[in-house]
């Protein structure tokens, strides 16, 4: 074994000393690259993957949770910002249950159970009112969380102070609610109405007009009342105008914000609304059937006819002198005659249509949309935005106010787009803290592996060529060494001469086998 190791070491030294400087550098770099890649892959594939256990928690609560995890011997990391804590992925579910049983996280919210647990005589009126308000906000938020599509809710209530004077008017309470909704969930009108009624009935003197509800995407949930006297006063008209403009502005802002970014576009919408309300009554008459002359409800037909002899008209004209020679007349004679009379009266039925029409209390006569956005590198972004806005305007304006012939630039004249660099803060989307190997690391690793494979193939190919060249040189030397005198000239053939003859023949006919035989003899020696 020792001799074999010594021989391997000698061969390696001989191989290394026979290499050129460039080959040595290539071998060293390849070995270092292979070791580095192996170490990197081992590190990234064997390291522990940390995921968030709690997010958006106060720093004090994160400190208490960190201390509890250290006591339990669970490795953990604090995310940047100090409001999230990370633990190994396989321990998340177990730790959530364990920490929840121990009362973590303690968010500090106060509910109605606080009064039964901390009731005392030393509480002042101000402290009691603050605790009462906090508990009402917590309980109302818990009620709202039970609605489908709501993941979390934050409630801010403002209660009016009670006055000691009886003649003062009672102030109204107000509520501001921030919902964290599930992505893509759309609330129906009945759900929004139920949400407003739930909040309104939870507090005294809280009207639905004093409630504002929105979600984390700045989408407002407005209550649509069925008993609104639209257009009866200037105040109602202005409120309606603001509502229409606000809805259009929100839709356009959300759409363009998705294309360009919420912090890179500002939208303003102005409208011209016709509040003229018209009550009209129409009494229309139409035929029962277009293919018929209509339906006959009564028909009267009279037919008279006569045939026979009768006196023909004749005699002396009235006022004439029969002795006057200038007057002549013919006496009447009997003659045959026929007489016939036809009379028909038809009363036809028709459709009598009565329409009591109440025109819409408002119509949009004109719309103007102004957009200010940051310069974009996209291709024809402004053209796409104009097409979107033209579609919105075309479908919103009442068709009765459009001209008979619409010019080509009619819709474009209602849109104004300007570019301006904004200095506002960027809206950052919280990134998931799950550790994952980036794609570029895989690409680099694959490229290095390809290079190493190419180097290894080149190395072995060159090694084989060198071995073949070395064997050829050895064979050539052996051939020169075997250049002996022709043994055929000897008269008496001995055993030695016969063996030489056989070796010479083998060297000429089968040089490869002869070289192997020589290497075997040399190794035995």
C-alpha positions in Angstrom: 0.0 0.0 0.0 2.8 2.3 0.9 4.6 1.6 -2.4 1.4 2.3 -4.3 0.9 5.6 -2.5 4.5 6.5 -3.2 4.1 5.7 -6.9 0.9 7.8 -7.1 2.7 10.7 -5.5 5.6 10.3 -7.9 3.2 10.2 -10.9 1.4 13.3 -9.7 4.7 15.2 -9.2 5.9 14.1 -12.6 2.5 15.1 -14.2 2.5 18.5 -12.5 6.1 19.3 -13.4 5.5 18.4 -17.0 2.6 20.9 -17.3 3.1 24.4 -18.7 2.4 27.5 -16.7 -0.8 28.2 -18.5 -2.1 24.7 -17.9 -1.2 25.0 -14.2 -3.1 28.3 -13.9 -6.1 26.7 -15.6 -6.2 23.8 -13.3 -5.9 26.0 -10.2 -8.7 28.3 -11.3 -11.0 25.4 -12.2 -10.4 23.8 -8.8 -11.1 27.0 -6.9 -14.2 27.6 -9.0 -15.5 24.1 -8.3 -14.9 24.5 -4.5 -16.6 27.9 -4.5 -19.6 26.7 -6.3 -19.9 23.6 -4.1 -19.6 25.8 -1.0 -22.2 28.3 -2.3 -24.7 25.5 -3.2 -24.2 23.8 0.2 -24.7 27.1 2.0 -27.9 28.2 0.1 -29.5 24.7 0.1 -28.7 23.8 3.7 -29.5 27.1 5.4 -32.6 27.6 7.4 -35.5 29.4 5.6 -37.0 32.1 7.8 -40.6 33.4 7.3 -42.6 36.0 9.2 -44.3 34.9 12.4 -45.8 38.2 13.3 -45.9 41.4 11.1 -46.8 45.0 11.8 -46.5 44.6 15.5 -45.2 47.2 17.9 -41.5 47.1 18.7 -42.2 46.6 22.4 -44.3 43.6 21.6 -41.7 42.2 19.2 -39.1 42.5 22.1 -41.4 40.5 24.4 -41.9 37.8 21.7 -38.2 37.7 21.0 -37.5 37.1 24.7 -40.1 34.3 24.9 -38.6 32.6 21.8 -35.1 32.8 23.2 -36.3 31.2 26.4 -37.9 28.3 24.4 -34.6 28.0 22.4 -36.2 28.9 19.1 -33.9 30.7 16.6 -35.4 34.0 15.4 -34.5 37.1 13.5 -35.8 40.7 13.6 -36.9 42.1 10.2 -35.7 45.6 9.2 -37.8 48.2 10.9 -38.3 46.2 14.1 -42.0 45.5 13.5 -41.7 41.9 12.2 -40.1 38.7 13.6 -38.9 35.8 11.5 -38.7 32.1 12.6 -37.9 28.9 10.8 -40.6 27.9 8.3 -41.3 24.5 9.8 -41.9 26.0 13.2 -44.5 28.7 12.3 -47.7 26.8 12.9 -46.4 25.3 16.2 -45.2 28.7 17.5 -48.5 30.5 16.6 -50.5 28.1 18.7 -48.0 28.1 21.6 -47.6 31.8 21.8 -51.4 32.4 21.4 -51.9 30.1 24.5 -49.5 32.3 26.4 -51.2 35.6 25.4 -48.9 36.7 22.6 -49.1 39.0 20.8 -50.8 41.4 23.3 -52.0 44.2 21.0 -53.1 46.4 23.9 -56.7 46.6 22.7 -59.4 47.1 25.3 -62.8 45.3 25.1 -65.7 45.2 27.4 -64.0 42.5 29.5 -61.7 45.2 30.9 -64.4 46.6 33.1 -65.0 43.2 34.8 -61.3 42.6 35.3 -60.1 46.1 36.3 -63.1 47.7 37.9 -62.1 50.0 40.7 -63.2 53.1 42.7 -60.2 55.2 41.7 -61.1 55.6 38.0 -61.9 59.2 37.1 -64.6 60.2 34.6 -62.0 61.0 31.9 -60.3 57.7 32.3 -63.6 55.9 32.2 -64.6 57.7 29.0 -61.3 56.9 27.3 -61.6 53.2 28.3 -65.2 53.1 27.2 -64.4 54.7 23.8 -61.5 52.2 23.3 -63.6 49.3 24.1 -66.4 50.4 21.8 -63.9 50.8 18.9 -62.5 47.3 19.6 -66.0 45.6 19.8 -67.2 47.4 16.6 -64.0 46.4 14.8 -64.6 42.7 15.9 -68.2 42.9 14.5 -67.0 44.2 11.2 -64.3 41.5 10.9 -67.2 39.0 10.8 -68.3 40.3 7.4 -67.3 38.2 4.5 -64.4 39.7 2.6 -63.0 41.7 5.5 -59.7 40.5 6.9 -59.1 43.3 9.4 -60.7 46.5 10.5 -59.6 49.7 12.4 -62.3 51.9 13.8 -62.0 55.5 15.0 -65.0 57.0 16.8 -65.7 60.5 17.8 -68.3 61.0 20.5 -69.8 64.4 21.3 -69.4 65.8 24.7 -72.6 66.1 26.7 -73.5 69.7 27.7 -75.0 70.6 31.0 -77.4 73.0 29.3 -80.7 71.6 28.0 -81.3 74.2 25.3 -78.3 73.4 23.3 -78.6 71.2 20.2 -77.3 67.6 20.5 -74.1 67.0 18.5 -73.7 64.1 16.3 -71.1 61.3 16.6 -68.9 60.3 13.7 -67.0 57.2 12.6 -64.0 56.6 10.3 -63.4 52.9 9.4 -60.4 51.5 7.6 -61.0 48.0 6.2 -58.4 45.5 5.1 -60.3 43.6 2.4 -59.3 40.4 0.6 -57.8 41.0 -2.8 -60.3 41.1 -5.6 -63.4 41.0 -3.3 -66.3 43.2 -4.4 -68.9 44.2 -1.9 -72.6 44.3 -3.0 -74.9 47.2 -2.3 -76.7 45.1 0.3 -73.4 44.4 2.1 -72.5 48.1 2.1 -75.9 49.1 3.4 -75.7 46.4 6.1 -72.3 47.7 7.1 -73.5 51.3 7.4 -76.5 50.2 9.4 -74.3 48.1 11.7 -72.1 51.1 12.5 -75.0 53.6 12.7 -77.0 51.5 15.2 -73.9 50.8 17.4 -73.7 54.4 18.6 -76.3 57.0 19.7 -76.8 60.0 17.4 -74.7 58.5 14.6 -76.1 59.2 11.2 -75.0 57.3 8.1 -73.9 60.7 6.6 -71.3 60.9 9.4 -69.7 57.6 8.5 -66.7 57.2 6.2 -65.6 53.7 5.1 -62.6 52.9 2.9 -60.1 50.0 2.4 -56.4 49.8 2.2 -56.5 50.6 -1.5 -58.1 54.1 -0.8 -61.4 52.8 -2.3 -64.5 54.4 -0.7 -67.6 52.5 0.1 -70.4 55.0 -0.3 -74.0 54.4 0.8 -76.6 54.8 -1.9 -79.9 56.1 -0.5 -83.2 55.4 -2.3 -84.9 58.5 -0.8 -82.9 61.4 -2.1 -84.5 64.5 -3.4 -82.1 65.1 -6.2 -82.2 68.5 -7.8 -84.6 70.1 -5.4 -82.1 72.6 -4.1 -78.8 74.1 -5.0 -77.1 72.2 -2.2 -78.3 68.9 -3.4 -77.3 69.8 -7.0 -73.8 70.7 -5.9 -73.5 67.5 -3.8 -74.6 65.4 -6.7 -72.1 67.2 -9.0 -69.3 66.5 -6.6 -70.3 62.9 -6.2 -70.3 62.3 -10.0 -66.9 64.0 -10.4 -65.5 62.1 -7.4 -66.6 58.8 -8.8 -65.2 59.5 -12.2 -62.0 60.8 -10.7 -61.5 57.7 -8.5 -62.1 55.3 -11.5 -59.7 57.2 -13.7 -57.1 57.5 -10.9 -57.3 53.8 -10.1 -57.0 52.8 -13.7 -54.1 55.1 -14.6 -52.4 54.4 -11.2 -52.4 50.7 -12.1 -50.7 51.6 -15.4 -48.2 54.2 -14.3 -48.1 53.9 -10.5 -50.3 55.6 -7.9 -47.6 58.2 -7.1 -47.0 59.1 -10.7 -50.4 60.4 -11.8 -52.9 63.0 -10.7 -56.4 63.2 -12.1 -59.0 66.0 -12.0 -62.5 65.7 -13.5 -65.0 68.5 -14.2 -68.6 68.1 -15.4 -71.4 70.1 -16.7 -74.8 68.7 -15.5 -78.3 69.6 -16.6 -80.6 69.4 -13.6 -83.8 70.1 -15.6 -86.5 67.7 -14.6 -89.5 67.2 -16.9 -92.8 65.5 -16.3 -94.6 64.6 -19.6 -97.8 62.8 -20.4 -98.3 61.3 -23.9 -101.6 60.0 -25.3 -100.8 58.0 -28.4 -103.2 56.2 -30.8 -101.9 53.4 -33.0 -103.4 50.6 -35.2 -103.9 47.2 -33.7 -102.1 45.4 -36.4 -99.7 46.8 -39.0 -100.8 44.2 -41.6 -104.5 44.7 -41.2 -106.9 47.7 -41.5 -107.4 47.3 -37.7 -110.1 45.4 -35.9 -113.8 46.3 -36.7 -115.9 46.6 -33.5 -119.2 47.5 -35.3 -120.4 47.3 -39.0 -123.6 48.8 -40.5 -124.6 48.1 -44.1 -127.8 49.5 -45.9 -128.8 48.2 -49.3 -131.8 49.6 -51.3 -133.0 48.6 -54.9 -136.2 49.3 -57.1 -137.3 48.1 -60.5 -140.6 48.8 -62.4 -142.8 51.3 -64.4 -143.2 54.9 -63.3 -144.3 58.3 -64.7 -141.7 60.3 -66.5 -141.2 63.9 -65.4 -143.2 66.4 -67.6 -145.8 69.2 -67.6 -145.9 73.0 -67.7 -142.9 74.6 -65.9 -143.9 76.7 -63.0 -144.1 80.4 -63.7 -144.4 79.9 -67.5 -147.2 81.0 -69.7 -148.5 77.9 -71.7 -149.8 80.2 -74.5 -146.3 81.7 -75.0 -145.1 80.4 -78.3 -141.5 80.7 -77.1 -142.1 78.0 -74.5 -142.2 74.4 -75.4 -142.4 71.3 -73.1 -143.1 67.6 -73.4 -145.9 65.8 -71.7 -144.8 63.0 -69.4 -145.3 59.3 -70.4 -144.9 56.1 -68.5 -141.5 54.3 -68.7 -139.4 51.4 -67.2 -136.6 52.2 -64.6 -134.1 50.6 -62.0 -132.9 52.1 -58.7 -130.2 50.8 -56.2 -128.5 52.4 -53.0 -125.6 50.9 -51.0 -124.4 52.4 -47.6 -121.8 50.9 -45.2 -120.6 52.3 -41.8 -117.6 50.5 -40.0 -116.2 51.5 -36.5 -112.6 50.2 -36.2 -110.7 49.6 -32.9 -107.2 51.2 -32.3 -104.5 51.0 -29.6 -104.8 53.9 -27.2 -101.4 54.3 -25.4 -100.9 56.6 -22.4 -97.4 57.4 -21.2 -96.5 59.3 -18.1 -92.9 60.1 -18.5 -90.6 61.6 -15.8 -87.3 62.6 -17.3 -84.0 61.9 -15.4 -83.4 64.5 -12.7 -79.9 65.1 -14.1 -78.0 64.6 -17.4 -74.3 65.0 -18.0 -73.9 67.6 -20.8 -70.1 67.7 -20.9 -67.0 66.2 -19.2 -63.5 67.5 -18.9 -60.6 65.3 -17.7 -57.2 66.7 -16.7 -54.3 64.4 -16.2 -50.8 65.2 -14.9 -48.3 62.4 -15.0 -44.6 61.8 -14.8 -42.8 61.3 -18.1 -42.9 57.6 -19.1 -40.5 55.6 -21.2 -43.3 53.4 -22.5 -44.2 53.4 -26.2 -47.3 55.6 -26.9 -48.4 55.6 -23.3 -50.1 59.0 -23.8 -52.0 57.7 -26.8 -53.3 54.7 -24.8 -54.4 57.1 -22.0 -56.3 59.3 -24.4 -58.1 56.3 -25.9 -59.2 55.2 -22.4 -60.4 58.7 -21.4 -62.2 59.1 -24.7 -64.1 55.9 -24.1 -65.1 57.0 -20.6 -66.3 60.4 -21.8 -68.2 58.9 -24.8 -70.1 56.6 -22.5 -70.9 59.2 -19.8 -72.2 62.1 -21.8 -75.9 62.1 -22.6 -76.5 61.4 -26.3 -79.1 64.2 -26.6 -76.4 66.8 -26.1 -74.1 65.5 -28.8 -73.9 67.4 -32.1 -75.4 66.0 -35.2 -72.0 65.6 -36.9 -69.2 64.9 -34.4 -65.9 66.4 -35.5 -62.8 64.3 -35.4 -61.2 66.2 -32.5 -64.4 66.5 -30.5 -63.5 63.9 -27.8 -59.8 64.9 -27.7 -60.6 68.5 -27.0 -62.2 67.4 -23.6 -58.9 65.8 -22.4 -55.8 67.6 -21.2 -52.6 65.6 -20.4 -49.4 67.2 -19.1 -46.1 65.7 -17.9 -44.4 66.8 -14.7 -41.8 65.3 -12.5 -43.2 64.6 -9.0 -41.2 64.9 -5.8 -43.5 62.8 -3.7 -42.5 59.7 -1.9 -42.8 56.4 -3.6 -45.5 54.0 -2.5 -43.6 50.9 -1.4 -45.3 47.5 -1.4 -44.2 45.3 1.5 -42.1 42.5 0.2 -42.4 39.0 1.5 -39.5 38.1 3.7 -39.4 34.5 2.6 -35.8 33.6 1.8 -35.3 32.2 -1.7 -32.3 31.7 -3.9 -32.4 34.4 -6.6 -32.6 33.3 -10.2 -29.3 35.0 -11.1 -27.4 32.7 -8.7 -28.7 29.7 -10.6 -27.7 31.3 -13.9 -24.2 32.0 -12.6 -23.9 28.5 -11.2 -25.0 26.9 -14.5 -22.5 29.0 -16.4 -19.7 28.0 -14.1 -20.6 24.4 -14.4 -20.6 24.6 -18.1 -17.1 26.2 -18.1 -15.8 23.6 -15.7 -17.2 20.8 -17.9 -15.5 22.3 -20.9 -12.2 22.5 -19.1 -12.4 19.0 -17.8 -13.2 17.6 -21.3 -10.3 19.6 -22.7 -8.0 18.4 -20.0 -8.8 14.7 -20.5 -8.6 15.1 -24.3 -5.2 16.7 -24.1 -4.1 14.1 -21.6 -5.1 11.3 -23.9 -3.2 13.0 -26.8 -0.1 13.3 -24.7 -0.3 9.6 -23.6 -0.7 8.6 -27.2 2.3 10.7 -28.2 4.3 9.3 -25.3 3.4 5.7 -26.3 4.4 6.4 -29.9 7.8 7.7 -28.7 8.4 4.7 -26.5 7.4 2.4 -29.4 9.8 4.2 -31.7 12.6 3.8 -29.2 11.8 0.2 -28.7 11.9 -0.4 -32.5 15.3 1.3 -32.7 16.5 -0.9 -29.8 15.3 -4.0 -31.5 17.3 -3.3 -34.6 19.6 -6.4 -34.3 21.4 -8.5 -36.9 19.4 -10.7 -39.0 19.3 -14.0 -37.3 18.6 -15.8 -40.5 22.3 -15.6 -41.4 23.1 -17.8 -38.5 23.5 -21.4 -39.5 22.7 -22.9 -36.3 19.4 -21.6 -34.7 19.4 -21.7 -30.9 16.6 -21.0 -28.5 17.7 -17.4 -27.9 17.9 -16.7 -31.6 14.4 -18.2 -32.1 13.0 -16.0 -29.3 14.6 -12.9 -30.8 13.1 -13.8 -34.2 9.6 -14.1 -32.6 10.0 -10.8 -30.8 11.1 -9.1 -34.0 8.1 -10.5 -35.9 5.7 -9.3 -33.1 7.2 -5.8 -33.1 6.6 -5.6 -36.8 3.1 -7.1 -37.0 1.6 -6.2 -33.6 3.5 -3.1 -32.2 0.8 -2.3 -29.6 0.9 -5.8 -28.0 4.7 -5.7 -28.2 4.7 -2.4 -26.3 2.4 -3.8 -23.6 4.7 -6.8 -23.2 7.7 -4.6 -22.8 5.9 -2.4 -20.2 5.0 -5.6 -18.3 8.6 -6.8 -18.3 9.8 -3.4 -17.1 7.2 -3.3 -14.3 8.3 -6.8 -13.2 11.9 -5.7 -13.1 
